[in-house]
Amino acid sequence: MSKMKNENKTKIRRSDVVVACMDGDICGFAIPEYIERQESCCRRAEKFCRISEFGVDAALRRRGAASAMIDFCRTEAKKRKLERLEPDVWSFNRDAVRFCEAAGFETYRQYMEVKP
């Protein structure tokens, strides 16, 4: 029986905390993570921005805060020469899914689950 070496090839270069303000008050936030993965036997090398957390106060939505935060993440991704932005969105959060689609995001991967 051969032994396999388990090396973590994921390197998070950096994360930001992006804060949106309206009339001097915080109304939203985003946490983009800048990720670089080396090539392995199972995948190609890649560099991307995962937006792991994202939210805007429900009472202050549809006023441009979310779009401004996405624009910030896009600009930062371009500066870093990243391949894509990848928001982490739950499929049941229809408002978030609709916003992402309106912002130009497309579904390219799905995670599924089953209860044991």
C-alpha positions in Angstrom: 0.0 0.0 0.0 1.5 3.3 -1.0 1.3 6.4 1.1 -0.1 9.7 -0.3 1.3 13.0 0.8 -1.4 15.5 1.6 -0.1 19.0 0.9 -2.4 22.0 1.1 -1.7 23.8 -2.2 -4.2 26.6 -1.5 -2.6 29.9 -0.7 -4.8 32.8 0.5 -2.7 35.8 -0.4 -4.9 38.3 1.4 -8.4 39.2 2.3 -10.0 42.6 2.5 -13.0 44.0 4.4 -15.0 46.3 2.2 -17.4 48.6 3.9 -20.2 50.6 2.2 -21.4 53.7 3.9 -24.5 55.8 3.3 -25.0 59.2 5.0 -22.1 58.4 7.3 -23.5 55.0 8.5 -22.3 51.6 7.6 -24.9 49.9 5.3 -23.0 47.0 3.9 -19.9 44.9 3.8 -18.0 42.4 1.7 -15.1 40.1 2.4 -13.1 39.3 -0.8 -10.4 36.6 -0.5 -7.6 36.6 -3.0 -6.8 33.0 -3.7 -4.0 31.4 -5.7 -4.0 27.6 -6.2 -1.2 25.7 -7.7 -1.7 23.0 -10.3 -2.3 19.5 -9.0 -3.2 16.1 -10.5 -6.8 17.0 -10.1 -7.0 20.7 -11.3 -5.3 23.5 -13.1 -3.6 26.4 -11.5 -5.9 29.3 -10.8 -6.0 32.8 -9.3 -9.3 34.2 -8.3 -11.3 36.4 -5.9 -13.9 34.6 -3.7 -16.3 36.9 -2.1 -17.0 34.9 1.0 -19.3 37.3 2.8 -21.5 40.0 1.4 -24.5 41.9 2.7 -26.4 45.2 2.6 -28.9 46.3 5.3 -32.3 45.4 4.0 -33.7 48.9 4.6 -30.9 50.4 2.5 -30.9 48.1 -0.5 -31.3 49.1 -4.2 -29.3 52.4 -3.6 -26.0 51.3 -5.2 -24.1 50.1 -2.2 -23.9 46.5 -3.4 -22.9 47.5 -6.9 -20.2 49.8 -5.5 -18.7 46.9 -3.5 -18.7 44.6 -6.5 -17.0 47.3 -8.5 -14.3 47.6 -5.9 -13.8 43.8 -6.0 -13.7 43.9 -9.8 -11.1 46.7 -9.8 -9.0 44.9 -7.2 -9.2 41.6 -9.1 -8.0 43.4 -12.3 -5.1 45.0 -10.4 -4.0 41.5 -9.2 -4.5 39.9 -12.6 -7.0 37.4 -11.2 -9.1 35.2 -13.5 -12.5 35.8 -12.0 -14.7 36.9 -9.1 -16.6 34.1 -7.4 -19.3 35.1 -4.9 -20.3 32.5 -2.4 -24.1 32.5 -2.7 -26.7 30.1 -1.2 -29.2 28.9 -3.8 -32.1 29.6 -1.4 -31.1 33.3 -1.1 -33.1 34.4 -4.2 -32.4 38.1 -3.7 -28.7 37.5 -3.7 -28.9 35.2 -6.7 -30.9 37.8 -8.6 -28.5 40.5 -7.7 -25.5 38.5 -8.8 -27.1 37.6 -12.1 -28.0 41.3 -12.7 -24.3 42.2 -11.9 -23.2 39.8 -14.7 -22.3 36.7 -12.7 -23.1 33.3 -14.2 -23.4 29.9 -12.5 -20.5 27.7 -13.4 -20.4 25.3 -10.5 -23.0 23.9 -8.1 -22.6 22.2 -4.7 -25.2 19.6 -3.7 -25.9 17.9 -0.4 -27.9 15.1 1.1 -28.7 14.5 4.8 -27.2 11.3 6.2 
